[in-house]
Amino acid sequence: MTERRDFDAAALNWDEKPRRVKLAAEVAEAIQDKIPLKKEWDALDFGCGTGLVTLQLAPVLRSITGTDSSSGMIDTLNNKIQTYGFSNVLTVLCDLEKGDLPSGRFHLITSSMTLHHIKEIVPLLKSLKTLLHPGGWIALADLEFEGGSFHDDPTGVFHHGFSTEELAEMLAKAGYSSISINTAATIVKGDQTFPVLLATAQVE
Ligand SMILES: C[S@@+](CC[C@H](N)C(=O)[O-])C[C@H]1O[C@@H](n2cnc3c(N)ncnc32)[C@H](O)[C@@H]1O
């Protein structure tokens, strides 16, 4: 089984790839198209990285907490929060696969391009469910199954994307309902294109 990836090393230059910035904007827009976000809502963005999606959603929410297991990513996001004066963005350094969870309850949990780095997804989805208010939403964006051609370095890649059926099954197994999955964006990398799925679901 492949080992964990060192995201600390990638954090400083993460935002320099235009395709990452573009994808985050498209994912944030797709989330807003599918979920009626409210200014009274508190959200959690897990595997937030440098906050590319987190900071896009912050203006339409009461608060958003970015959580990540990489201190390099969290440091970079903290610098952006200070530089641009985001007063409603919080950060928590925690490894969700070790069972660590941020404190608080949320109306929305988001994640973009993190799921394929999580070995055991259903247990994580189950524990995240305990953080949602009744009726709360989860929105997961990740690669559609790509057979292993997306990552040049496979370290820390536990899934080569997901089929619609797989995502739906994992969410159902973890106890979510109102599951809906569609293509939210397309990543162009070299001469290849990779569709990105957005799965949304709710807790009762
Ligand atoms: C491909 S990056 C995506 C970052 C960001 N969401 C974006 O769209 O730019 C995946 C992120 O997930 C984080 N991550 C991976 N495993 C994690 C875990 N077990 N707990 C928390 N964060 C994790 C990594 O540190 C990294 O920042």
The ligand as an SDF file (V2000), in Angstrom:
LIG
                    3D

 27 29  0  0  0  0  0  0  0  0999 V2000
   -4.8040   17.4990   -3.4140 C   0  0  0  0  0  0  0  0  0  0  0  0
   -4.7850   18.4600   -1.9720 S   0  0  0  0  0  0  0  0  0  0  0  0
   -6.2430   19.4730   -2.1890 C   0  0  0  0  0  0  0  0  0  0  0  0
   -6.1630   20.7530   -1.4200 C   0  0  0  0  0  0  0  0  0  0  0  0
   -7.3220   21.7220   -1.6410 C   0  0  0  0  0  0  0  0  0  0  0  0
   -8.5850   21.1570   -1.2500 N   0  0  0  0  0  0  0  0  0  0  0  0
   -7.3730   22.2130   -3.0590 C   0  0  0  0  0  0  0  0  0  0  0  0
   -8.3870   21.9650   -3.7340 O   0  0  0  0  0  0  0  0  0  0  0  0
   -6.4200   22.8630   -3.4990 O   0  0  0  0  0  0  0  0  0  0  0  0
   -5.2600   17.3150   -0.7090 C   0  0  0  0  0  0  0  0  0  0  0  0
   -5.1760   17.8770    0.6960 C   0  0  0  0  0  0  0  0  0  0  0  0
   -5.7090   16.9190    1.6080 O   0  0  0  0  0  0  0  0  0  0  0  0
   -4.9070   16.9240    2.7750 C   0  0  0  0  0  0  0  0  0  0  0  0
   -5.0520   15.6260    3.4670 N   0  0  0  0  0  0  0  0  0  0  0  0
   -4.6610   14.4200    2.9960 C   0  0  0  0  0  0  0  0  0  0  0  0
   -4.9340   13.4840    3.9140 N   0  0  0  0  0  0  0  0  0  0  0  0
   -5.5190   14.1060    4.9650 C   0  0  0  0  0  0  0  0  0  0  0  0
   -6.0250   13.6580    6.2420 C   0  0  0  0  0  0  0  0  0  0  0  0
   -5.9540   12.3840    6.5990 N   0  0  0  0  0  0  0  0  0  0  0  0
   -6.5490   14.5700    7.0960 N   0  0  0  0  0  0  0  0  0  0  0  0
   -6.6150   15.8860    6.7200 C   0  0  0  0  0  0  0  0  0  0  0  0
   -6.1460   16.3690    5.5450 N   0  0  0  0  0  0  0  0  0  0  0  0
   -5.6100   15.4820    4.6780 C   0  0  0  0  0  0  0  0  0  0  0  0
   -3.4990   17.1740    2.2610 C   0  0  0  0  0  0  0  0  0  0  0  0
   -2.6230   17.6430    3.2560 O   0  0  0  0  0  0  0  0  0  0  0  0
   -3.7510   18.1950    1.1450 C   0  0  0  0  0  0  0  0  0  0  0  0
   -3.6800   19.5160    1.6080 O   0  0  0  0  0  0  0  0  0  0  0  0
  1  2  1  0
  2  3  1  0
  2 10  1  0
  3  4  1  0
  4  5  1  0
  5  6  1  0
  5  7  1  0
  7  8  2  0
  7  9  1  0
 10 11  1  0
 11 12  1  0
 11 26  1  0
 12 13  1  0
 13 14  1  0
 13 24  1  0
 14 15  1  0
 14 23  1  0
 15 16  2  0
 16 17  1  0
 17 18  1  0
 17 23  2  0
 18 19  1  0
 18 20  2  0
 20 21  1  0
 21 22  2  0
 22 23  1  0
 24 25  1  0
 24 26  1  0
 26 27  1  0
M  CHG  2   2   1   9  -1
M  END
$$$$
